[in-house]
Amino acid sequence: MFGHSGGGQVVQRYAIAVKGDQVLLREGVGVRYVVANPSSYAYFTKERPEPAIAATCEGYNSWKFGMDDRPPYLAAPSPAALEQAYVARRVIYLLGTLDTNPDHPALDKSCMAEAEGPYRYARGHSYVTAMQARDHGAPNHSVWDVQGVGHQGGKMLNSPCGLTAVFDIPGCAVAR
C-alpha cells in the first residue's frame, strides 16, 4: 500500500489497525506499507517531539495522533498489542528532503500535529526516532529520504526510492 500526504496518514493508521495481512503473508504475498510525507503520525506513547506544544494541546494524544479515544474497531487491543503488531509489519517511510515548509497549505497545523514537529520532513524523522527508541526491539521499518523532492506525490512515487518501495525496482541507494 502506498499513500502520499493525507493518503500517507491513512496508510500509517491502516498499518496499525489492519488484521487481515497475516493471511496474505502466510500465502506468500508480500505486504508492505509505504508512508510518504504525511502531516502527522499516530504515536503509541504520550511523548512528543515538541512537549511544550503537547502540554497546551487538549486531545494531542487522541486517535489519530495517539492511542486515547480510539474508535470501536481499535478499542479492544491494548496500545501495546497494537504497537507490537505494527513494529512487525514492513513499513517504509518516504520523506521528501524539501518537504520543509511550515506554512504549506496542505500541512496540518493543528496543535496535535504541531506537537510532532514544524513540518513533514521533521515530523517523519522524529516519529522514526521515537519508534526506534522504544523497548520492543528494532521495528521492521525503514526511513528513506527522497533527495530534492518536496510535497509532490508524483515525484515521490516516481523517484528511485518510490519505485523500489512500491515495485521492487532497483535504484534506491538507501534501500535495505
C-alpha positions in Angstrom: 0.0 0.0 0.0 1.3 3.4 -0.9 -0.1 6.7 0.3 1.2 10.3 0.0 0.2 13.2 2.2 -3.3 12.5 3.6 -3.0 9.1 1.9 0.2 8.6 3.9 -1.7 9.3 7.1 -4.3 6.7 6.1 -1.6 4.1 5.3 0.2 4.6 8.6 -3.0 4.3 10.6 -4.2 1.3 8.5 -0.8 -0.4 9.2 -1.6 0.0 12.9 -5.2 -1.3 12.6 -5.1 -4.0 9.9 -5.9 -7.5 10.9 -6.0 -9.4 7.6 -2.4 -9.1 6.4 -1.3 -12.2 8.2 -3.4 -14.4 5.9 -1.7 -12.8 2.9 1.8 -13.2 4.4 1.1 -16.9 5.1 0.1 -17.3 1.5 3.4 -15.8 0.4 2.0 -12.4 -0.7 4.5 -9.7 0.2 2.8 -6.9 2.2 4.4 -3.6 2.9 3.1 -0.1 3.8 4.7 2.9 2.2 4.0 6.1 4.1 5.1 9.2 2.1 5.1 12.7 3.5 2.1 12.6 5.9 1.2 15.6 8.0 1.1 13.5 11.2 1.5 10.1 12.7 -0.2 8.0 15.4 2.1 7.7 18.4 2.0 4.9 20.9 3.1 7.0 23.9 2.2 10.4 25.2 5.7 11.7 24.4 6.0 14.1 21.5 9.0 15.9 19.9 7.5 19.3 20.9 6.4 18.6 24.5 5.7 22.3 25.3 3.1 22.3 22.5 1.7 19.0 23.6 1.3 20.3 27.2 -1.0 23.1 26.0 -3.0 21.0 23.5 -6.1 19.2 24.7 -6.5 15.9 22.8 -3.0 15.8 21.4 -2.9 12.0 22.3 -6.4 11.2 20.9 -6.7 8.9 17.9 -5.5 9.7 15.0 -2.5 11.3 16.8 -2.2 8.9 19.7 -3.9 6.0 21.4 -6.5 7.7 23.5 -10.1 7.7 22.4 -9.5 5.0 19.7 -12.5 4.1 17.5 -14.5 1.0 18.4 -12.7 -1.3 16.0 -9.4 -0.5 17.8 -10.8 -0.4 21.4 -10.1 -4.0 22.4 -6.4 -4.4 21.6 -4.2 -2.6 24.0 -1.9 0.1 22.7 1.0 -2.3 23.5 -0.6 -5.0 21.4 -1.2 -2.6 18.5 2.4 -1.4 18.7 3.8 -4.9 18.7 1.8 -5.8 15.6 2.8 -2.5 13.9 6.5 -2.9 14.5 6.5 -6.3 13.0 4.9 -5.0 9.8 7.1 -3.9 6.9 6.7 -0.1 6.8 8.8 2.2 4.6 8.6 5.9 5.4 9.4 8.0 2.3 10.3 11.6 3.3 11.0 14.3 0.8 14.0 16.3 1.9 12.5 19.5 0.6 9.1 19.0 2.4 10.1 21.5 5.0 7.6 24.4 4.5 5.9 25.0 7.9 3.3 27.1 6.1 2.4 24.6 3.3 -1.3 25.0 2.7 -1.9 21.2 3.0 0.1 20.8 6.2 -1.9 20.0 9.3 -1.3 23.0 11.6 -3.5 21.8 14.5 -1.7 21.8 17.9 -1.9 18.0 17.8 0.2 17.9 14.6 2.4 20.8 15.7 3.4 18.8 18.8 5.0 16.3 16.3 7.3 19.0 14.7 7.2 22.1 12.5 6.9 20.4 9.1 6.5 16.9 7.4 10.2 16.1 7.0 11.0 16.8 10.7 7.8 15.0 11.8 8.8 11.9 9.9 12.3 11.7 11.3 11.1 12.4 14.8 8.5 9.7 14.6 11.0 7.1 13.3 13.5 8.1 16.0 10.7 7.7 18.7 9.8 4.3 17.4 13.5 3.1 17.3 13.9 4.3 20.9 11.1 2.1 22.2 11.8 -1.2 24.1 10.2 -3.5 21.5 13.4 -4.1 19.6 14.1 -2.7 16.2 11.0 -2.2 14.1 10.7 -3.8 10.7 10.6 -0.2 9.4 12.9 1.9 7.2 13.1 5.6 6.5 14.3 6.6 3.1 15.0 10.3 2.3 14.0 11.3 -1.2 16.5 13.9 -2.2 15.4 17.1 -3.8 11.7 16.5 -3.6 9.2 18.5 -1.6 5.4 17.8 -1.2 4.9 16.3 -4.6 3.3 12.9 -4.7 4.2 12.1 -8.3 7.8 12.9 -7.7 7.9 10.8 -4.6 6.3 7.8 -6.2 8.4 8.1 -9.4 11.7 8.6 -7.5 14.2 5.7 -7.4 13.2 5.1 -3.8 9.5 5.3 -4.5 9.8 2.8 -7.3 11.9 0.5 -5.1 9.4 0.8 -2.2 6.4 0.0 -4.3 7.6 -2.1 -7.2 10.9 -3.5 -6.1 12.6 -1.8 -9.0 16.3 -1.4 -8.0 17.8 2.1 -7.8 17.2 3.4 -4.3 20.7 3.9 -2.8 19.3 3.8 0.8 17.1 0.8 0.4 17.9 -2.0 2.8 
